[in-house]
């Protein structure tokens, strides 16, 4: 009877970092070998985590009640960042995106109107004349629409008021006034209402897109439209191409497209998919 020989066990390959060390002529001892192996494991784990958080998913929470009852304040959830690589956002989606939280004076150009008015670097802008400054683009849309000779005034969060004189014919941006803007941005979560090319309007608390009322559980709520600070959606509002109109489910406590306008497609992050906190609300979004 022929005896079967056992195949010798394959020796475990040294870690990549140890093989590289050997190539460089370094031969660590047992303790240092373990340290290097664990270093490699940690570096790989951190690298994978960074890739996942950058391209696959991100965890966030909502600090306000803007999405009640869908999302409660302090709910923590994961956001899928890859869905919109395969399909376009559509009305009814809950979406996460980046948007401007504060408009700040990043720099004042020497010899400019802002320099002459002693506009303070770092100031948070609140109003240009009587119009609220929610984003740089919105402020510049006001500025470009005003006729030559319009008196220009800036108001800040600290209560300062700056007189920038009369608008000249060649002034259409804040930088023309000598103000280089820095926008502080953060992640928002809202309900997508309309996409580029659609016309949106709030009428008697209901949402109409292209003249048709949006119905169903996702839109079964009252949307406020009687605040003087609202700029968009109160009258028929055309959403620009590659942009989105979004609202909070709890519109009485939501800073959204009614105030500042539209979300650029480039700022879209993804879709919430799993609530992980609090535990009694754990589950799919």
PALUMLUM-442635 format. One record per residue: x, y, z of N, C-alpha, C, CB in turn; residue in three letters. Coordinates in pm, whole numbers, m for minus. Glycine has a CB too. Layout:
REM PALUMLUM-442635
   n.c1   n.c2   n.c3  ca.c1  ca.c2  ca.c3   c.c1   c.c2   c.c3  cb.c1  cb.c2  cb.c3 residu
      X      Y      Z      X      Y      Z      X      Y      Z      X      Y      Z    ALA
...
This chain:
REM PALUMLUM-442635
   n.c1   n.c2   n.c3  ca.c1  ca.c2  ca.c3   c.c1   c.c2   c.c3  cb.c1  cb.c2  cb.c3 residu
     84   m119      0      0      0      0     89    125      0    m96      0    123    UNK
     58    215    m91    141    334   m106     96    441     m6    134    388   m251    UNK
    193    489     71    161    592    170    155    730    103    266    592    283    UNK
     51    806    144     37    943     92    122   1037    175   m112    988     92    UNK
    202   1114    109    284   1212    179    205   1341    200    415   1240    101    UNK
    216   1390    320    152   1519    348    230   1632    282    142   1543    501    UNK
    152   1719    221    218   1834    162    266   1928    272    125   1907     65    UNK
    386   1972    259    435   2066    361    352   2193    363    584   2100    337    UNK
    326   2243    483    247   2367    496    324   2484    437    213   2395    645    UNK
    248   2564    364    311   2683    308    342   2781    420    219   2749    202    UNK
    462   2832    413    499   2930    514    430   3064    485    654   2948    519    UNK
    385   3126    592    319   3256    579    419   3361    530    256   3299    712    UNK
    376   3432    429    464   3537    378    479   3648    480    411   3592    246    UNK
    598   3703    490    614   3818    580    529   3935    531    764   3860    589    UNK
    495   4021    621    419   4140    585    495   4223    482    389   4224    709    UNK
    421   4296    402    483   4376    295    590   4470    351    376   4458    222    UNK
    561   4528    468    656   4623    525    787   4554    563    594   4691    647    UNK
    778   4425    604    900   4352    639    978   4314    514    865   4226    719    UNK
    904   4282    405    973   4251    280   1045   4374    224    875   4196    177    UNK
    980   4489    238   1045   4612    194   1168   4642    279    947   4729    201    UNK
   1153   4618    410   1267   4641    500   1385   4551    462   1227   4616    648    UNK
   1353   4424    426   1459   4331    387   1530   4378    261   1402   4191    365    UNK
   1452   4435    167   1514   4486     44   1612   4599     72   1408   4534    m52    UNK
   1578   4676    173   1665   4787    209   1780   4745    302   1583   4896    277    UNK
   1785   4615    329   1894   4563    410   1871   4571    560   2019   4636    377    UNK
   1748   4598    601   1718   4608    745   1653   4479    792   1627   4730    774    UNK
   1706   4418    898   1652   4294    953   1609   4318   1098   1755   4179    945    UNK
   1481   4351   1118   1434   4379   1255   1425   4252   1338   1298   4449   1251    UNK
   1432   4270   1470   1414   4159   1561   1267   4122   1574   1471   4191   1698    UNK
   1236   4024   1661   1099   3976   1673   1004   4085   1718   1094   3860   1771    UNK
   1043   4161   1820    954   4266   1872    930   4374   1767   1012   4328   1999    UNK
   1039   4418   1705   1025   4523   1605    947   4474   1483   1163   4574   1562    UNK
    959   4346   1451    881   4289   1340    732   4298   1369    922   4143   1314    UNK
    694   4266   1492    552   4275   1531    503   4419   1525    530   4218   1672    UNK
    589   4511   1573    552   4653   1569    528   4697   1425    661   4740   1635    UNK
    617   4656   1334    603   4695   1194    480   4632   1130    728   4657   1116    UNK
    451   4507   1166    333   4440   1111    204   4512   1155    329   4292   1155    UNK
    197   4548   1284     79   4620   1333     70   4759   1271     83   4631   1486    UNK
    184   4821   1248    184   4952   1182    123   4941   1043    328   5009   1172    UNK
    159   4834    971    103   4814    837    m47   4793    843    170   4694    768    UNK
    m95   4712    940   m238   4687    954   m313   4818    981   m265   4586   1067    UNK
   m260   4900   1071   m326   5026   1107   m329   5122    989   m255   5092   1226    UNK
   m217   5133    916   m211   5223    801   m311   5180    694    m69   5226    742    UNK
   m320   5049    667   m415   4999    567   m558   5026    611   m393   4848    543    UNK
   m587   5000    741   m723   5022    792   m763   5169    782   m733   4975    938    UNK
   m672   5258    820   m700   5402    812   m720   5444    667   m586   5484    877    UNK
   m638   5390    577   m651   5423    436   m784   5378    379   m539   5361    357    UNK
   m826   5255    413   m955   5205    366  m1071   5288    422   m973   5058    405    UNK
  m1061   5323    551  m1165   5404    613  m1176   5540    544  m1136   5423    763    UNK
  m1061   5598    510  m1062   5728    442  m1127   5718    305   m918   5782    429    UNK
  m1099   5609    233  m1158   5590    100  m1309   5573    112  m1095   5467     30    UNK
  m1353   5490    210  m1497   5466    228  m1569   5594    266  m1520   5359    335    UNK
  m1511   5673    359  m1577   5795    404  m1575   5903    296  m1510   5847    531    UNK
  m1479   5895    203  m1471   5995     97  m1559   5962    m22  m1328   6009     52    UNK
  m1574   5833    m53  m1641   5797   m178  m1763   5706   m161  m1544   5731   m268    UNK
  m1783   5644    m46  m1889   5545    m32  m1997   5590     66  m1831   5414     13    UNK
  m1960   5626    187  m2058   5662    288  m2001   5764    385  m2106   5538    364    UNK
  m2089   5837    452  m2048   5933    554  m2155   5934    661  m2026   6076    493    UNK
  m2115   5955    785  m2211   5961    896  m2236   6107    932  m2160   5882   1019    UNK
  m2362   6140    960  m2394   6277    999  m2518   6279   1088  m2416   6366    875    UNK
  m2551   6396   1140  m2672   6413   1218  m2731   6550   1186  m2644   6399   1370    UNK
  m2857   6569   1222  m2927   6695   1200  m2942   6765   1335  m3067   6673   1132    UNK
  m2881   6882   1353  m2887   6948   1484  m3017   7023   1511  m2773   7043   1496    UNK
  m3103   7039   1410  m3226   7117   1426  m3348   7030   1398  m3225   7239   1333    UNK
  m3465   7092   1412  m3589   7020   1386  m3642   7040   1245  m3693   7061   1483    UNK
  m3555   7074   1150  m3600   7111   1015  m3662   6995    938  m3485   7165    938    UNK
  m3631   6870    976  m3684   6755    901  m3781   6670    983  m3569   6668    853    UNK
  m3829   6722   1097  m3933   6652   1174  m4058   6639   1085  m3967   6729   1307    UNK
  m4125   6524   1082  m4108   6405   1166  m4018   6298   1103  m4242   6344   1195    UNK
  m3966   6324    982  m3885   6223    913  m3755   6198    987  m3856   6267    770    UNK
  m3688   6306   1028  m3562   6298   1101  m3572   6389   1222  m3441   6338   1010    UNK
  m3548   6333   1341  m3554   6412   1464  m3420   6478   1491  m3596   6324   1582    UNK
  m3420   6588   1568  m3293   6649   1607  m3204   6546   1678  m3318   6771   1698    UNK
  m3077   6547   1643  m2975   6459   1701  m2981   6316   1648  m2988   6458   1850    UNK
  m3075   6285   1557  m3068   6155   1490  m2933   6145   1419  m3186   6138   1388    UNK
  m2873   6028   1425  m2746   6005   1356  m2767   5896   1252  m2633   5965   1457    UNK
  m2714   5918   1132  m2741   5824   1024  m2626   5824    923  m2873   5859    953    UNK
  m2625   5718    842  m2525   5705    736  m2585   5752    603  m2474   5559    726    UNK
  m2499   5812    522  m2539   5864    392  m2469   5786    281  m2507   6016    381    UNK
  m2548   5736    187  m2496   5665     71  m2446   5767    m32  m2605   5573      9    UNK
  m2317   5762    m63  m2259   5860   m154  m2250   5812   m298  m2122   5898   m107    UNK
  m2293   5690   m327  m2274   5637   m462  m2402   5628   m544  m2212   5501   m453    UNK
  m2519   5637   m478  m2647   5624   m550  m2656   5717   m670  m2763   5651   m456    UNK
  m2615   5842   m651  m2634   5940   m758  m2529   5931   m868  m2633   6079   m700    UNK
  m2438   5832   m857  m2352   5800   m971  m2430   5717  m1072  m2225   5726   m925    UNK
  m2540   5655  m1026  m2614   5562  m1112  m2753   5612  m1150  m2625   5429  m1043    UNK
  m2804   5711  m1077  m2932   5769  m1115  m2935   5915  m1072  m3050   5691  m1051    UNK
  m3025   5991  m1134  m3037   6133  m1100  m3127   6150   m978  m3094   6212  m1220    UNK
  m3103   6253   m897  m3195   6284   m788  m3334   6314   m843  m3144   6403   m705    UNK
  m3437   6277   m767  m3574   6302   m814  m3660   6358   m700  m3638   6172   m871    UNK
  m3765   6434   m734  m3852   6490   m630  m3902   6382   m534  m3971   6562   m694    UNK
  m3898   6416   m405  m3937   6322   m301  m3819   6262   m229  m4020   6213   m360    UNK
  m3700   6260   m294  m3580   6208   m228  m3544   6294   m107  m3462   6201   m327    UNK
  m3494   6231     m1  m3425   6303    105  m3280   6311     61  m3440   6234    247    UNK
  m3224   6430     55  m3090   6447      0  m2999   6519     99  m3096   6526   m131    UNK
  m2871   6484     92  m2767   6550    171  m2676   6624     73  m2686   6446    259    UNK
  m2643   6748    106  m2564   6831     16  m2483   6932     97  m2656   6904    m87    UNK
  m2388   6994     32  m2311   7102     96  m2373   7235     56  m2160   7096     56    UNK
  m2380   7325    155  m2431   7458    123  m2371   7561    218  m2586   7461    131    UNK
  m2380   7687    176  m2322   7797    254  m2397   7819    384  m2322   7925    172    UNK
  m2323   7827    492  m2380   7857    623  m2356   8004    660  m2319   7765    731    UNK
  m2237   8055    626  m2203   8194    656  m2123   8252    540  m2124   8205    789    UNK
  m2147   8381    512  m2070   8454    411  m1978   8550    486  m2164   8530    309    UNK
  m1848   8531    473  m1750   8608    550  m1661   8691    458  m1664   8513    635    UNK
  m1610   8802    511  m1513   8883    438  m1377   8816    454  m1510   9032    489    UNK
  m1327   8757    345  m1199   8688    352  m1081   8783    338  m1191   8583    245    UNK
  m1101   8887    255   m992   8982    228  m1052   9111    173   m888   8922    127    UNK
   m989   9224    201  m1031   9353    147   m919   9405     57  m1063   9455    263    UNK
   m953   9436    m67   m852   9481   m163   m810   9624   m136   m906   9468   m306    UNK
   m679   9645   m137   m625   9777   m107   m671   9880   m212   m471   9772   m102    UNK
   m711   9997   m163   m752  10105   m252   m895  10093   m303   m661  10111   m368    UNK
   m970   9993   m256  m1106   9970   m303  m1207  10050   m220  m1141   9820   m298    UNK
  m1335  10046   m264  m1442  10111   m188  m1454  10049    m48  m1576  10100   m263    UNK
  m1438   9918    m41  m1447   9850     88  m1331   9891    179  m1447   9697     69    UNK
  m1214   9911    120  m1097   9954    197  m1120  10095    251   m969   9949    110    UNK
  m1175  10182    168  m1202  10320    211  m1307  10324    322  m1250  10405     92    UNK
  m1400  10227    320  m1505  10222    423  m1461  10147    548  m1630  10159    366    UNK
  m1335  10096    547  m1280  10020    661  m1359   9893    692  m1276  10109    785    UNK
  m1403   9823    587  m1471   9695    607  m1375   9598    674  m1523   9637    471    UNK
  m1422   9533    779  m1337   9448    862  m1324   9307    804  m1393   9441   1004    UNK
  m1200   9260    792  m1174   9123    748  m1228   9026    853  m1022   9100    723    UNK
  m1297   8922    808  m1355   8824    900  m1498   8852    936  m1274   8818   1024    UNK
  m1550   8970    901  m1689   9003    934  m1785   8911    860  m1718   9151    900    UNK
  m1893   8875    927  m1998   8794    865  m2102   8888    805  m2063   8696    967    UNK
  m2123   8878    675  m2218   8967    608  m2360   8919    629  m2187   8975    458    UNK
  m2449   9013    664  m2591   8980    681  m2679   9042    574  m2638   9025    817    UNK
  m2652   9169    541  m2737   9238    444  m2652   9319    347  m2838   9330    515    UNK
  m2697   9322    222  m2648   9417    123  m2768   9505     93  m2590   9346     m9    UNK
  m2757   9633    135  m2875   9719    144  m2977   9650    235  m2937   9749      2    UNK
  m3097   9621    188  m3195   9555    276  m3214   9408    241  m3329   9627    268    UNK
  m3131   9356    150  m3146   9217    106  m3049   9126    183  m3121   9205    m46    UNK
  m3099   9014    236  m3014   8924    314  m2908   8857    227  m3099   8819    384    UNK
  m2788   8844    282  m2676   8780    211  m2665   8636    260  m2541   8858    234    UNK
  m2731   8543    189  m2727   8402    226  m2612   8330    156  m2859   8335    192    UNK
  m2578   8374     35  m2466   8318    m40  m2401   8430   m120  m2512   8201   m134    UNK
  m2278   8408   m163  m2209   8505   m248  m2285   8525   m379  m2064   8460   m276    UNK
  m2330   8415   m439  m2400   8424   m567  m2529   8504   m555  m2431   8284   m620    UNK
  m2601   8485   m445  m2727   8558   m427  m2700   8707   m409  m2804   8503   m306    UNK
  m2600   8741   m330  m2565   8883   m309  m2527   8948   m441  m2451   8897   m208    UNK
  m2452   8877   m523  m2408   8935   m650  m2521   8943   m752  m2293   8854   m707    UNK
  m2624   8859   m737  m2741   8872   m825  m2816   9001   m793  m2835   8749   m810    UNK
  m2824   9036   m662  m2884   9164   m625  m2803   9280   m688  m2890   9180   m470    UNK
  m2673   9272   m664  m2583   9380   m704  m2589   9404   m855  m2439   9347   m661    UNK
  m2590   9296   m932  m2591   9308  m1078  m2724   9366  m1128  m2566   9172  m1143    UNK
  m2832   9346  m1051  m2965   9390  m1097  m2993   9537  m1066  m3072   9304  m1034    UNK
  m2916   9597   m975  m2944   9734   m935  m2886   9833  m1036  m2887   9762   m796    UNK
  m2954   9943  m1061  m2905  10040  m1159  m2786  10120  m1107  m3017  10136  m1198    UNK
  m2713  10176  m1201  m2602  10263  m1166  m2651  10376  m1077  m2533  10318  m1293    UNK
  m2571  10410   m975  m2606  10518   m884  m2675  10472   m757  m2694  10615   m954    UNK
  m2712  10341   m750  m2776  10289   m628  m2679  10299   m510  m2822  10141   m648    UNK
  m2726  10353   m398  m2641  10361   m278  m2622  10220   m222  m2705  10454   m170    UNK
  m2498  10188   m187  m2464  10053   m142  m2423  10055      4  m2353   9993   m228    UNK
  m2486   9969     84  m2455   9959    226  m2443   9812    265  m2564  10031    312    UNK
  m2348   9784    352  m2328   9648    405  m2360   9647    553  m2184   9599    379    UNK
  m2427   9540    599  m2450   9522    742  m2393   9386    782  m2604   9531    778    UNK
  m2333   9378    902  m2270   9254    947  m2337   9201   1072  m2121   9277    973    UNK
  m2301   9077   1107  m2358   9012   1224  m2320   9083   1353  m2315   8867   1231    UNK
  m2208   9154   1353  m2163   9225   1473  m2229   9362   1487  m2011   9241   1471    UNK
  m2316   9398   1391  m2387   9526   1400  m2322   9641   1326  m2402   9564   1541    UNK
  m2207   9616   1259  m2144   9724   1184  m2222   9753   1056  m1998   9689   1150    UNK
  m2220   9879   1015  m2281   9921    889  m2176   9998    810  m2409  10009    913    UNK
  m2157   9961    686  m2056  10023    602  m2122  10087    479  m1950   9919    559    UNK
  m2093  10214    456  m2144  10285    339  m2038  10274    229  m2176  10435    373    UNK
  m2074  10210    117  m1980  10188      8  m2001  10286   m107  m1991  10045    m42    UNK
  m2086  10385    m87  m2108  10485   m190  m2205  10439   m296  m1977  10522   m253    UNK
  m2203  10509   m410  m2296  10479   m519  m2238  10373   m611  m2329  10607   m599    UNK
  m2325  10288   m663  m2281  10184   m755  m2237  10245   m887  m2393  10081   m777    UNK
  m2116  10203   m931  m2065  10248  m1060  m2113  10153  m1169  m1909  10256  m1058    UNK
  m2100  10194  m1294  m2150  10114  m1406  m2076   9981  m1422  m2141  10192  m1534    UNK
  m1950   9976  m1375  m1870   9854  m1393  m1873   9763  m1270  m1727   9891  m1424    UNK
  m1964   9788  m1176  m1973   9706  m1055  m2084   9603  m1068  m1997   9796   m931    UNK
  m2046   9475  m1061  m2146   9368  m1066  m2115   9255   m969  m2157   9312  m1206    UNK
  m1997   9258   m906  m1958   9155   m811  m1908   9220   m683  m1849   9061   m870    UNK
  m1903   9143   m576  m1850   9195   m449  m1701   9229   m461  m1872   9092   m337    UNK
  m1631   9154   m544  m1488   9183   m561  m1469   9318   m631  m1420   9072   m643    UNK
  m1565   9359   m714  m1558   9492   m775  m1563   9600   m668  m1672   9513   m876    UNK
  m1622   9567   m553  m1627   9660   m440  m1504   9645   m350  m1754   9638   m359    UNK
  m1422   9545   m380  m1301   9522   m301  m1315   9415   m195  m1260   9648   m236    UNK
  m1424   9337   m201  m1447   9235    m98  m1429   9095   m158  m1590   9250    m38    UNK
  m1328   9026   m108  m1306   8887   m148  m1375   8799    m44  m1151   8853   m159    UNK
  m1470   8720    m89  m1556   8643      2  m1496   8507     38  m1694   8623    m61    UNK
  m1520   8467    162  m1492   8329    205  m1623   8273    259  m1377   8324    315    UNK
  m1671   8165    199  m1796   8104    244  m1768   7986    337  m1879   8058    122    UNK
  m1833   7988    452  m1828   7874    543  m1941   7780    505  m1839   7919    694    UNK
  m1908   7655    471  m2007   7562    421  m2024   7444    516  m1968   7513    283    UNK
  m2141   7382    511  m2167   7266    595  m2263   7173    522  m2225   7308    732    UNK
  m2284   7054    580  m2377   6957    521  m2519   6985    568  m2336   6813    556    UNK
  m2612   6982    474  m2754   6999    501  m2826   6871    458  m2812   7124    426    UNK
  m2944   6847    517  m3032   6740    470  m3172   6798    455  m3031   6616    569    UNK
  m3233   6779    336  m3364   6834    304  m3438   6737    212  m3351   6974    239    UNK
  m3562   6773    180  m3643   6698     84  m3631   6766    m53  m3793   6691    130    UNK
  m3598   6689   m156  m3589   6745   m290  m3730   6764   m347  m3504   6653   m382    UNK
  m3756   6885   m396  m3890   6921   m444  m3895   6932   m596  m3935   7053   m381    UNK
  m3797   6998   m655  m3798   7019   m800  m3655   7018   m854  m3868   7152   m836    UNK
  m3643   6981   m980  m3512   6972  m1045  m3500   7076  m1155  m3489   6830  m1103    UNK
  m3380   7086  m1213  m3353   7185  m1316  m3453   7183  m1431  m3216   7166  m1370    UNK
  m3503   7301  m1467  m3599   7312  m1575  m3743   7310  m1530  m3577   7203  m1672    UNK
  m3768   7273  m1403  m3905   7271  m1351  m3936   7403  m1282  m3924   7153  m1253    UNK
  m4065   7437  m1277  m4112   7558  m1209  m4184   7516  m1081  m4205   7644  m1301    UNK
  m4145   7576   m969  m4200   7539   m840  m4269   7659   m776  m4091   7485   m748    UNK
  m4378   7632   m701  m4447   7738   m628  m4524   7678   m512  m4542   7816   m721    UNK
  m4523   7750   m399  m4603   7713   m282  m4733   7792   m287  m4526   7739   m148    UNK
  m4845   7721   m285  m4977   7786   m289  m5063   7728   m176  m5046   7765   m428    UNK
  m5102   7815    m83  m5187   7773     29  m5129   7652    102  m5328   7742    m21    UNK
  m4997   7652    122  m4932   7546    199  m4899   7421    122  m5017   7509    311    UNK
  m4938   7414     m6  m4909   7296    m89  m4802   7330   m192  m5038   7245   m159    UNK
  m4733   7227   m241  m4626   7245   m340  m4679   7210   m479  m4503   7157   m304    UNK
  m4653   7299   m573  m4689   7275   m713  m4562   7280   m798  m4793   7380   m764    UNK
  m4544   7178   m881  m4430   7173   m973  m4486   7165  m1114  m4336   7051   m943    UNK
  m4449   7262  m1196  m4503   7274  m1332  m4656   7275  m1330  m4452   7159  m1421    UNK
  m4713   7338  m1228  m4857   7355  m1218  m4932   7237  m1160  m4911   7383  m1350    UNK
  m4860   7130  m1125  m4925   7009  m1072  m4891   6995   m924  m4881   6882  m1151    UNK
  m4991   6976   m840  m4968   6962   m697  m4898   6830   m666  m5101   6972   m619    UNK
  m4792   6836   m583  m4723   6714   m540  m4803   6652   m425  m4576   6745   m496    UNK
  m4835   6524   m438  m4915   6456   m338  m4847   6327   m294  m5055   6426   m392    UNK
  m4897   6270   m184  m4839   6148   m129  m4776   6176      6  m4736   6089   m224    UNK
  m4736   6071     75  m4682   6084    211  m4562   6178    219  m4642   5948    264    UNK
  m4480   6180    116  m4359   6262    120  m4389   6411    120  m4270   6228      2    UNK
  m4505   6448     70  m4541   6590     58  m4666   6624    138  m4561   6627    m88    UNK
  m4708   6535    225  m4832   6554    301  m4805   6639    424  m4892   6417    342    UNK
  m4780   6768    400  m4751   6862    509  m4780   7003    459  m4603   6849    558    UNK
  m4780   7098    549  m4805   7238    511  m4672   7312    499  m4898   7308    616    UNK
  m4651   7375    385  m4529   7452    360  m4559   7600    373  m4471   7420    220    UNK
  m4482   7667    459  m4503   7809    483  m4447   7893    368  m4438   7851    615    UNK
  m4516   8003    337  m4470   8088    227  m4495   8236    252  m4538   8048     98    UNK
  m4525   8274    379  m4565   8412    407  m4462   8488    490  m4699   8412    479    UNK
  m4334   8453    476  m4227   8524    546  m4162   8621    447  m4121   8424    605    UNK
  m4142   8745    490  m4085   8846    399  m3942   8814    358  m4088   8983    464    UNK
  m3876   8722    430  m3738   8686    395  m3733   8584    282  m3666   8630    515    UNK
  m3845   8521    249  m3846   8421    142  m3824   8490      7  m3980   8342    142    UNK
  m3736   8433    m73  m3705   8488   m204  m3747   8396   m318  m3557   8516   m214    UNK
  m3767   8267   m290  m3788   8170   m397  m3904   8076   m362  m3659   8088   m422    UNK
  m3984   8044   m464  m4094   7950   m446  m4224   8013   m402  m4055   7848   m348    UNK
  m4217   8138   m357  m4340   8208   m318  m4418   8246   m444  m4307   8334   m233    UNK
  m4347   8295   m543  m4399   8315   m678  m4345   8202   m765  m4359   8457   m736    UNK
  m4403   8177   m884  m4349   8073   m971  m4198   8091   m992  m4422   8073  m1107    UNK
  m4121   7990   m959  m3975   7998   m961  m3918   7889  m1051  m3918   7985   m818    UNK
  m3846   7929  m1154  m3782   7833  m1245  m3650   7787  m1185  m3760   7894  m1386    UNK
  m3633   7656  m1172  m3509   7600  m1119  m3408   7593  m1232  m3533   7459  m1055    UNK
  m3289   7652  m1216  m3189   7646  m1323  m3145   7503  m1353  m3066   7731  m1286    UNK
  m3099   7480  m1475  m3047   7348  m1510  m2931   7310  m1417  m3000   7345  m1659    UNK
  m2924   7181  m1387  m2819   7127  m1299  m2827   7183  m1157  m2681   7157  m1358    UNK
  m2947   7224  m1117  m2971   7271   m980  m3099   7207   m927  m2981   7426   m975    UNK
  m3120   7221   m794  m3235   7158   m728  m3297   7256   m628  m3193   7027   m656    UNK
  m3429   7242   m611  m3503   7319   m511  m3538   7223   m398  m3633   7387   m573    UNK
  m3501   7259   m274  m3519   7168   m160  m3588   7240    m46  m3384   7112   m113    UNK
  m3666   7165     33  m3735   7219    150  m3722   7122    267  m3883   7246    118    UNK
  m3729   7177    388  m3737   7092    506  m3879   7042    525  m3691   7168    631    UNK
  m3895   6919    576  m4029   6866    601  m4103   6951    705  m4021   6721    649    UNK
  m4028   7006    800  m4085   7095    900  m4055   7238    858  m4028   7065   1044    UNK
  m4132   7289    762  m4095   7414    696  m4099   7535    788  m4185   7438    578    UNK
  m4166   7525    904  m4168   7636    999  m4033   7653   1067  m4276   7614   1104    UNK
  m3946   7552   1059  m3816   7556   1126  m3707   7507   1031  m3818   7471   1256    UNK
  m3710   7558    907  m3615   7508    808  m3555   7623    727  m3684   7410    714    UNK
  m3422   7626    722  m3348   7722    640  m3320   7651    508  m3214   7770    711    UNK
  m3393   7686    403  m3389   7605    281  m3400   7692    156  m3502   7502    282    UNK
  m3441   7631     45  m3442   7701    m85  m3532   7823    m88  m3483   7607   m193    UNK
  m3630   7833      0  m3713   7952      3  m3631   8077     32  m3823   7938    107    UNK
  m3524   8060    112  m3438   8171    150  m3326   8193     47  m3377   8146    288    UNK
  m3247   8088     23  m3122   8107    m51  m3120   8052   m193  m3012   8045     24    UNK
  m3227   7989   m236  m3230   7949   m376  m3205   7801   m400  m3130   8026   m450    UNK
  m3100   7768   m475  m3089   7635   m532  m2961   7563   m492  m3097   7643   m683    UNK
  m2967   7430   m496  m2850   7346   m470  m2785   7311   m603  m2890   7217   m390    UNK
  m2658   7338   m614  m2584   7303   m735  m2560   7152   m738  m2448   7379   m743    UNK
  m2574   7091   m855  m2552   6947   m870  m2416   6905   m817  m2565   6907  m1016    UNK
  m2317   6992   m829  m2182   6959   m784  m2172   6949   m632  m2084   7064   m834    UNK
  m2271   7005   m561  m2269   7004   m415  m2349   6888   m355  m2323   7134   m363    UNK
  m2412   6809   m441  m2490   6696   m391  m2398   6587   m336  m2581   6639   m503    UNK
  m2431   6535   m216  m2350   6430   m153  m2414   6293   m167  m2328   6462     m6    UNK
  m2540   6280   m128  m2603   6149   m140  m2735   6140    m67  m2511   6044    m88    UNK
  m2770   6015    m30  m2902   5983     26  m2886   5915    162  m2982   5892    m71    UNK
  m2954   5962    267  m2952   5889    394  m3014   5750    377  m3028   5969    504    UNK
  m2951   5650    438  m3006   5514    421  m3018   5433    550  m2921   5438    324    UNK
  m2944   5468    655  m2950   5388    778  m2936   5477    899  m2841   5279    779    UNK
  m3040   5478    985  m3036   5553   1111  m2974   5462   1217  m3179   5602   1154    UNK
  m2871   5512   1286  m2803   5430   1387  m2821   5482   1528  m2656   5423   1355    UNK
  m2878   5602   1543  m2900   5658   1677  m3017   5756   1669  m2771   5729   1731    UNK
  m3103   5753   1771  m3103   5666   1890  m3141   5523   1857  m3198   5721   1996    UNK
  m3108   5432   1948  m3127   5291   1920  m3274   5253   1899  m3069   5209   2032    UNK
  m3364   5326   1966  m3507   5291   1949  m3562   5335   1813  m3591   5356   2061    UNK
  m3480   5407   1734  m3519   5444   1598  m3425   5382   1494  m3521   5597   1583    UNK
  m3346   5287   1537  m3249   5222   1447  m3322   5154   1331  m3162   5119   1525    UNK
  m3268   5173   1210  m3326   5106   1095  m3311   5185    967  m3471   5078   1118    UNK
  m3360   5130    856  m3352   5198    728  m3425   5331    732  m3408   5111    616    UNK
  m3375   5428    656  m3438   5560    653  m3557   5554    556  m3337   5671    610    UNK
